[in-house]
Amino acid sequence: MALLTVNNLSAFYGPIKALKGVNFSLEEGSVTTILGANGAGKTTTLRAICAMVKTEGSVTYEGREITGKPTEQIVASGVAHVPEGRGTFTRVSTEENLLLGSYTRRDKKAVAEDIEQVYAYFPRLKERRDQQAGTLSGGEQQMLAVGRALMLRPKLMLLDEPSFGLAPLIVEELFGILRRINEQQKVSMLLVEQNATLALDLADHAYLLETGTVVISGTSKEIAADETVRRSYLGYYTPTLRGPEKGWYFR
């Protein structure tokens, strides 16, 4: 059974229909990416899943309908949203931001253990645990956003443009950590990412959105080999091997 199933999902900003009958599913423990140009509806899809915009259609999570449920109830069920722009609480410390991510929990000992787990993934956050979060670098704030989401102990993470505005080395580090989180903690991920090469390297399955509609879907390998995707989103690339993992580089 799929962890998340989206069926004929439409979303609206006032009279504007931003999603037009989107359909896709995400298997438990997998990483699925949504690709598309700016304005295609990628961010809106994540917001629609979390009931942050007006919707029509059906969203089921763990086999239960969550369409129309309050956003806080969806979050409490184990869906963590890492928004574009990081959503850092700038006036409090790094560690206080992490604690805010666990606000629905009452297991204080486990919360303390999970903070240490976040610090194990992101050692720089531990170094800056008492630093005001608004003074962190962009890469550190993105790491903090992911760490804060992990404090929910999510089954599903919705990641919106995690590489945006970051230096290439920071992006490589961040995506390596996301892979470890997926493999070690079995956290499922729905990834929206403008960098299609990065997204396909991390994901198992991919969906391509155009003007609010899914136009192509398949495994990441199938999508990467699709001529339309290669021309529009990847350029002409050569498949190669990078260590034990699959990757792409441009020529």
JOPEBEL-V88276 format. One record per residue. N is the residue number from 0. RES is the residue in one letter. SS is DSSP state (alpha for helix, beta for strand, coil for the rest). Layout:
N:RES:SS  N:RES:SS
This chain:
0:M:coil  1:A:beta  2:L:beta  3:L:beta  4:T:beta  5:V:beta  6:N:beta  7:N:beta  8:L:beta  9:S:beta  10:A:beta  11:F:beta  12:Y:beta  13:G:coil  14:P:coil  15:I:beta  16:K:beta  17:A:beta  18:L:beta  19:K:beta  20:G:beta  21:V:beta  22:N:beta  23:F:beta  24:S:beta  25:L:beta  26:E:beta  27:E:coil  28:G:coil  29:S:coil  30:V:beta  31:T:beta  32:T:beta  33:I:beta  34:L:beta  35:G:coil  36:A:coil  37:N:coil  38:G:coil  39:A:coil  40:G:coil  41:K:alpha  42:T:alpha  43:T:alpha  44:T:alpha  45:L:alpha  46:R:alpha  47:A:alpha  48:I:alpha  49:C:coil  50:A:coil  51:M:coil  52:V:coil  53:K:beta  54:T:beta  55:E:beta  56:G:beta  57:S:beta  58:V:beta  59:T:beta  60:Y:beta  61:E:coil  62:G:coil  63:R:beta  64:E:beta  65:I:coil  66:T:coil  67:G:coil  68:K:coil  69:P:coil  70:T:alpha  71:E:alpha  72:Q:alpha  73:I:alpha  74:V:alpha  75:A:alpha  76:S:coil  77:G:coil  78:V:beta  79:A:beta  80:H:beta  81:V:beta  82:P:coil  83:E:coil  84:G:coil  85:R:coil  86:G:coil  87:T:coil  88:F:coil  89:T:coil  90:R:coil  91:V:coil  92:S:beta  93:T:alpha  94:E:alpha  95:E:alpha  96:N:alpha  97:L:alpha  98:L:alpha  99:L:alpha  100:G:coil  101:S:coil  102:Y:coil  103:T:coil  104:R:coil  105:R:coil  106:D:coil  107:K:alpha  108:K:alpha  109:A:alpha  110:V:alpha  111:A:alpha  112:E:alpha  113:D:alpha  114:I:alpha  115:E:alpha  116:Q:alpha  117:V:alpha  118:Y:alpha  119:A:alpha  120:Y:alpha  121:F:coil  122:P:alpha  123:R:alpha  124:L:alpha  125:K:alpha  126:E:alpha  127:R:coil  128:R:coil  129:D:coil  130:Q:coil  131:Q:beta  132:A:alpha  133:G:alpha  134:T:alpha  135:L:coil  136:S:coil  137:G:alpha  138:G:alpha  139:E:alpha  140:Q:alpha  141:Q:alpha  142:M:alpha  143:L:alpha  144:A:alpha  145:V:alpha  146:G:alpha  147:R:alpha  148:A:alpha  149:L:alpha  150:M:coil  151:L:coil  152:R:coil  153:P:coil  154:K:coil  155:L:beta  156:M:beta  157:L:beta  158:L:beta  159:D:beta  160:E:coil  161:P:coil  162:S:coil  163:F:coil  164:G:coil  165:L:coil  166:A:coil  167:P:alpha  168:L:alpha  169:I:alpha  170:V:alpha  171:E:alpha  172:E:alpha  173:L:alpha  174:F:alpha  175:G:alpha  176:I:alpha  177:L:alpha  178:R:alpha  179:R:alpha  180:I:alpha  181:N:alpha  182:E:alpha  183:Q:alpha  184:Q:alpha  185:K:coil  186:V:coil  187:S:beta  188:M:beta  189:L:beta  190:L:beta  191:V:beta  192:E:coil  193:Q:coil  194:N:coil  195:A:alpha  196:T:alpha  197:L:alpha  198:A:alpha  199:L:alpha  200:D:alpha  201:L:alpha  202:A:coil  203:D:coil  204:H:beta  205:A:beta  206:Y:beta  207:L:beta  208:L:beta  209:E:beta  210:T:coil  211:G:coil  212:T:beta  213:V:beta  214:V:beta  215:I:beta  216:S:beta  217:G:beta  218:T:beta  219:S:alpha  220:K:alpha  221:E:alpha  222:I:alpha  223:A:alpha  224:A:alpha  225:D:coil  226:E:alpha  227:T:alpha  228:V:alpha  229:R:alpha  230:R:alpha  231:S:alpha  232:Y:alpha  233:L:alpha  234:G:coil  235:Y:coil  236:Y:beta  237:T:beta  238:P:beta  239:T:beta  240:L:beta  241:R:beta  242:G:coil  243:P:coil  244:E:beta  245:K:beta  246:G:beta  247:W:beta  248:Y:beta  249:F:beta  250:R:coil
